[in-house]
């Protein structure tokens, strides 16, 4: 029996390493393909998408009574180069209250170069967050779960996010709910799956963000048209939402 259990654990560990390697390779391929240029502020469509998301973030925080970020401790899971945390500073957050973790060391290196030194960035696997229980008022999770195809890893990450969240804190979620047929390395996260990942939580979701391919076609000619289409929601590809523990 002991041998069977150990073998099962070894298999799970091997699958985990395979998934971590797959994620790293997927981001490497994207960077080498030149697609990172699509995420430049010199691209009109990226400006549209970013402004739509920013408006939704501020609306969502206000809806849940958060208007003073200077007193909030914030963690960004999958922080990339730290751009979302730098946005938080614009909204009033203090750099010393901001934390970011990412799987890719080169992104953490970039974040440290671009951001105030008092923001704490760490390289690591967010399945084992290096923070105390109930440490954060807000946990940010932007376009992370779509990059994870392994269900077990998703569950581990969701549990860790809840573990470090204060009892009255919120998880701010932003991610695709649709698959990208041209990119097998990502998978949309449907509403049902979000509820399964965060049981015993209250969850409020809004569909936002005009589909990037449509935005790329229209934004160079009409920002107003992008705004109108996004408000219709039928072409929107992401969920923006707040996840909270249910009151006991």
C-alpha positions as CSV (number, residue, x, y, z in Angstrom):
1,X,0.0,0.0,0.0
2,X,2.8,2.4,0.9
3,X,4.4,1.8,-2.5
4,X,1.1,2.5,-4.3
5,X,0.6,5.8,-2.4
6,X,4.2,6.9,-3.2
7,X,3.8,6.0,-6.8
8,X,0.6,8.0,-7.0
9,X,2.3,11.0,-5.4
10,X,5.2,10.7,-7.8
11,X,2.8,10.6,-10.8
12,X,1.0,13.7,-9.5
13,X,4.4,15.5,-9.0
14,X,5.4,14.6,-12.5
15,X,2.2,15.9,-13.9
16,X,2.7,19.2,-12.0
17,X,6.2,19.6,-13.4
18,X,4.9,18.9,-16.9
19,X,2.2,21.6,-16.5
20,X,4.6,24.1,-15.1
21,X,7.0,23.4,-18.0
22,X,4.1,23.7,-20.5
23,X,3.1,27.1,-19.2
24,X,6.6,28.4,-19.3
25,X,7.1,27.2,-22.8
26,X,3.8,28.7,-24.0
27,X,4.8,32.2,-22.7
28,X,8.3,31.8,-24.3
29,X,6.7,30.9,-27.7
30,X,4.4,33.9,-27.4
31,X,7.3,36.3,-26.6
32,X,9.3,34.9,-29.5
33,X,6.4,35.1,-31.9
34,X,6.3,38.9,-31.6
35,X,2.7,38.8,-30.4
36,X,3.8,40.8,-27.3
37,X,3.5,43.9,-29.6
38,X,-0.2,43.4,-29.4
39,X,0.0,44.4,-25.8
40,X,1.7,47.8,-26.4
41,X,0.1,51.1,-25.5
42,X,1.0,52.2,-29.0
43,X,-1.6,49.8,-30.2
44,X,-5.1,51.5,-30.3
45,X,-6.9,48.2,-29.6
46,X,-4.8,47.6,-26.5
47,X,-5.6,51.1,-25.2
48,X,-9.3,50.3,-25.7
49,X,-9.1,47.0,-23.9
50,X,-7.0,48.5,-21.0
51,X,-9.4,51.4,-20.5
52,X,-12.4,49.2,-20.5
53,X,-10.8,47.0,-17.9
54,X,-9.7,49.9,-15.8
55,X,-13.2,51.4,-15.8
56,X,-14.6,48.0,-14.7
57,X,-12.0,47.6,-11.9
58,X,-12.9,51.0,-10.4
59,X,-16.6,50.3,-10.8
60,X,-16.3,47.0,-9.1
61,X,-14.2,48.3,-6.2
62,X,-16.7,51.1,-5.6
63,X,-19.6,48.6,-5.7
64,X,-18.0,46.7,-2.9
65,X,-17.2,49.8,-0.8
66,X,-13.5,50.1,-1.5
67,X,-12.6,53.7,-2.2
68,X,-9.4,54.1,-0.2
69,X,-6.6,51.8,-1.4
70,X,-4.0,53.5,0.8
71,X,-5.1,51.3,3.7
72,X,-5.3,48.0,1.7
73,X,-2.7,45.3,1.4
74,X,-2.8,43.9,-2.2
75,X,-1.4,40.8,-3.8
76,X,-1.3,40.2,-7.5
77,X,-1.1,36.5,-8.4
78,X,0.6,36.1,-11.8
79,X,1.7,39.7,-11.7
80,X,3.8,39.7,-14.9
81,X,5.8,42.8,-15.2
82,X,3.9,44.5,-12.4
83,X,1.7,46.7,-14.6
84,X,-1.5,46.1,-12.6
85,X,0.2,46.9,-9.3
86,X,1.5,50.1,-10.8
87,X,-2.1,51.0,-11.7
88,X,-3.1,50.4,-8.1
89,X,-0.6,53.2,-7.1
90,X,-2.5,55.5,-9.5
91,X,-5.7,54.6,-7.6
92,X,-4.1,55.5,-4.2
93,X,-2.4,52.3,-3.0
94,X,0.9,52.6,-1.2
95,X,3.8,50.8,-2.9
96,X,4.9,49.2,0.4
97,X,1.4,47.5,0.7
98,X,1.8,45.9,-2.8
99,X,3.0,42.4,-3.5
100,X,3.4,40.4,-6.7
101,X,4.3,36.8,-7.5
102,X,4.9,35.2,-10.9
103,X,6.0,31.9,-12.3
104,X,8.4,33.4,-14.8
105,X,11.7,34.9,-13.4
106,X,12.3,37.2,-16.3
107,X,8.9,38.9,-15.7
108,X,9.7,39.4,-12.1
109,X,13.1,40.9,-13.1
110,X,11.2,43.3,-15.4
111,X,8.7,44.2,-12.7
112,X,11.5,45.1,-10.3
113,X,13.1,47.4,-12.9
114,X,9.9,49.1,-13.8
115,X,8.3,49.5,-10.4
116,X,9.0,51.4,-7.2
117,X,11.5,49.4,-5.1
118,X,9.1,49.2,-2.1
119,X,6.8,46.8,-4.0
120,X,7.7,43.3,-3.1
121,X,8.0,40.9,-6.1
122,X,8.7,37.2,-5.8
123,X,9.4,34.5,-8.3
124,X,7.5,31.3,-7.5
125,X,4.7,28.9,-8.0
126,X,1.5,30.4,-6.6
127,X,0.2,26.9,-5.6
128,X,2.3,27.6,-2.5
129,X,2.1,31.3,-1.7
130,X,4.9,32.5,0.6
131,X,2.5,34.6,2.7
132,X,0.7,34.2,6.0
133,X,-2.9,33.3,6.4
134,X,-5.3,36.2,6.1
135,X,-2.6,38.6,5.0
136,X,-4.3,40.5,2.2
137,X,-7.3,42.8,1.8
138,X,-7.4,42.3,-2.0
139,X,-6.0,39.4,-4.1
140,X,-5.8,40.2,-7.9
141,X,-6.0,37.4,-10.4
142,X,-5.9,38.7,-14.0
143,X,-5.7,36.3,-17.0
144,X,-4.0,33.5,-14.9
145,X,-6.4,30.6,-14.8
146,X,-6.9,30.5,-18.6
147,X,-3.2,29.7,-18.9
148,X,-3.5,26.6,-16.6
149,X,-5.0,23.5,-18.2
150,X,-4.5,21.2,-15.2
151,X,-7.6,21.1,-13.0
152,X,-5.6,20.1,-9.9
153,X,-3.3,23.0,-10.2
154,X,-6.2,25.4,-10.6
155,X,-7.8,24.1,-7.4
156,X,-4.5,24.4,-5.5
157,X,-4.2,28.0,-6.6
158,X,-7.7,28.9,-5.7
159,X,-7.3,27.4,-2.2
160,X,-4.1,29.4,-1.7
161,X,-5.7,32.6,-2.8
162,X,-8.5,32.1,-0.3
163,X,-6.0,31.1,2.4
164,X,-4.1,34.4,2.2
165,X,-7.2,36.5,1.9
166,X,-8.6,38.3,5.0
167,X,-12.0,37.2,6.2
168,X,-13.6,40.4,4.8
169,X,-11.3,40.7,1.8
170,X,-12.0,40.2,-1.9
171,X,-10.5,38.4,-4.9
172,X,-10.7,40.6,-8.0
173,X,-11.0,38.2,-11.0
174,X,-10.4,39.1,-14.6
175,X,-10.1,36.3,-17.2
176,X,-11.4,34.9,-20.5
177,X,-14.6,32.9,-20.4
178,X,-14.1,31.9,-24.1
179,X,-11.6,29.6,-25.7
180,X,-9.2,30.9,-28.3
181,X,-9.4,28.4,-31.3
182,X,-6.0,29.7,-32.5
183,X,-4.3,29.1,-29.2
184,X,-4.4,25.6,-27.6
185,X,-2.3,26.8,-24.7
186,X,-5.2,28.6,-23.1
187,X,-8.7,27.6,-22.1
188,X,-11.6,29.9,-21.1
189,X,-12.9,29.6,-17.6
190,X,-16.7,29.4,-17.6
191,X,-18.9,30.7,-14.8
192,X,-19.7,27.2,-13.6
193,X,-16.0,26.4,-13.1
194,X,-15.3,29.6,-11.2
195,X,-18.1,28.6,-8.7
196,X,-16.5,25.2,-8.4
197,X,-13.0,26.6,-7.8
198,X,-14.3,28.9,-5.1
199,X,-17.0,27.0,-3.1
200,X,-18.7,28.6,-0.2
201,X,-18.1,32.0,-1.7
202,X,-20.3,34.8,-3.0
203,X,-19.4,35.6,-6.6
204,X,-20.4,38.5,-8.8
205,X,-19.4,38.5,-12.4
206,X,-19.8,40.9,-15.3
207,X,-18.9,40.3,-19.0
208,X,-16.5,42.9,-20.2
209,X,-13.8,43.5,-22.8
210,X,-14.6,43.6,-26.4
211,X,-13.1,40.6,-28.2
212,X,-9.5,41.6,-29.0
213,X,-9.7,40.6,-32.7
214,X,-12.7,42.9,-33.1
215,X,-11.0,45.7,-31.2
216,X,-7.9,45.4,-33.4
217,X,-10.1,45.8,-36.5
218,X,-12.2,48.7,-35.3
219,X,-10.0,50.7,-32.8
220,X,-7.8,52.4,-35.4
221,X,-10.9,53.9,-37.0
222,X,-13.4,54.5,-34.2
223,X,-12.9,54.3,-30.5
224,X,-16.6,55.2,-30.1
225,X,-17.7,52.1,-32.0
226,X,-15.5,49.9,-29.7
227,X,-17.1,51.5,-26.7
228,X,-20.7,50.9,-28.0
229,X,-19.9,47.3,-29.0
230,X,-18.4,46.6,-25.6
231,X,-21.5,48.0,-23.8
232,X,-23.7,45.5,-25.8
233,X,-21.7,42.7,-24.1
234,X,-22.5,40.1,-26.8
235,X,-18.9,40.3,-28.2
236,X,-17.2,40.5,-24.8
237,X,-14.7,37.8,-23.9
238,X,-13.8,38.2,-20.3
239,X,-15.4,38.1,-16.8
240,X,-14.6,40.8,-14.3
241,X,-15.8,39.8,-10.9
242,X,-15.4,39.8,-7.1
243,X,-15.1,36.7,-5.0
244,X,-15.8,36.8,-1.3
245,X,-16.2,34.3,1.5
246,X,-19.8,33.9,2.4
247,X,-20.7,35.3,5.8
248,X,-20.9,32.7,8.5
